[in-house]
Amino acid sequence: MSATSDFYRARAGECAAEAHATRLDNVRERYLRSEAAWLAMADRLMRAETMRAEIIASKANTEYEITLA
């Protein structure tokens, strides 16, 4: 299964909800750290997808220019 940013953000939301629901400080801290980690993974994946799309577009433009020459 390929991970998506939506999947990561959903897990972050679950962690946030669990952190809000618990009364134990150490458990809340653990859920908040997990939420931050899931959000960081989502952001990293979004940046990678953006960079990949830019590279593909750049290669397509280069190939187009070579074809015209």
ABEGO torsion letter per residue (X at the ends): XBBBAAAAAAAAAAAAAAAAABABAAAAAAAAAAAAAAAAAAAAAAAAAAAAAAAAAAAAAAAAAAAAX
